[in-house]
Amino acid sequence: MMRVLDPCCGGRMMWFDKNHPDVVYGDCRDLEMPLTDKSHGKADGMRTLRIEPDMVLDFRNLPFEDGQFRLVAFDPPHLIRAGKKSWLAAKYGKLGACWQDDLRAGFAECFRVLADDGVLIFKWSEVQIKLSEVLALTPHKPLFGNTSGKRMGTHWIVFMKPIAEASA
Ligand SMILES: C[S@@+](CC[C@H](N)C(=O)[O-])C[C@H]1O[C@@H](n2cnc3c(N)ncnc32)[C@H](O)[C@@H]1O
C-alpha cells in the first residue's frame, strides 16, 4: 500500500531507498539533462540530472483523495533568485512570483491528503526566504524541528495533522 507521498521528489537525493514500495514519488518535472557542475571533482565538470517521478503532478492540486497518506515529505523549491545557468536552480527548481500562494496551496494540499494523525515532514533551506515567512503560510503549527539550520541553512520541520480536521 502506498502510505507515503513525496509530492516534489526531484532527483530523490534525500531518500535512502529511492524506490521504496510504500512511496509515491511525484514532481512537476520529468526530465534528463546534462548539467555543468565542477563541485564533485569531475574532470569535465558535467553531471546528468535525472528527475523521473512515478507521477507528474502539481503539489498545488494533488491528484489524490482526502486522507490517503500516513506521511507526506514536502521539500519544495526554496530559491526565488537564481541565474539562468544555475545548477542549483536546475536541480531544485525555482519559486515563481506567486510563491506565497503556491506554497500556501502546497501546504493545504499536503494536509488534505494526509490522514488524521498523519505526519508532514517539511524541509526548507533558509538561504533566501526565512523559515518563519514560510511557516506563516499554513495555519497548522509544527511540533518540532532541527536547529542546525542556523549554521547549515536546512531545516526539517515536523507537523502532525490533528484528529478530525479534514481541511485547513
Ligand atoms: C528541493 S527540490 C526536491 C529535492 C528532493 N527532495 C531530493 O531529495 O532530491 C524541489 C522539487 O520540486 C519540484 N516542483 C516545483 N514546483 C512543483 C509543483 N508545483 N509541483 C510538484 N513539484 C514541484 C521541482 O521540480 C523540484 O524537483
The ligand as a Gaussian input file, in Angstrom:
#p B3LYP/6-31G(d) Opt

LIG

0 1
 C       14.120000      20.992000      -3.466000
 S       13.714000      20.034000      -4.881000
 C       13.390000      18.440000      -4.177000
 C       14.658000      17.669000      -3.883000
 C       14.372000      16.247000      -3.406000
 N       13.747000      16.253000      -2.091000
 C       15.585000      15.374000      -3.380000
 O       15.803000      14.658000      -2.377000
 O       16.323000      15.325000      -4.375000
 C       12.108000      20.618000      -5.284000
 C       11.393000      19.940000      -6.440000
 O       10.073000      20.489000      -6.518000
 C        9.634000      20.403000      -7.843000
 N        8.475000      21.282000      -8.014000
 C        8.476000      22.638000      -8.166000
 N        7.203000      23.092000      -8.245000
 C        6.389000      21.994000      -8.144000
 C        4.976000      21.813000      -8.147000
 N        4.132000      22.844000      -8.249000
 N        4.510000      20.550000      -8.016000
 C        5.350000      19.494000      -7.910000
 N        6.702000      19.608000      -7.883000
 C        7.214000      20.852000      -7.985000
 C       10.858000      20.784000      -8.656000
 O       10.752000      20.287000      -9.977000
 C       11.996000      20.146000      -7.825000
 O       12.371000      18.914000      -8.380000

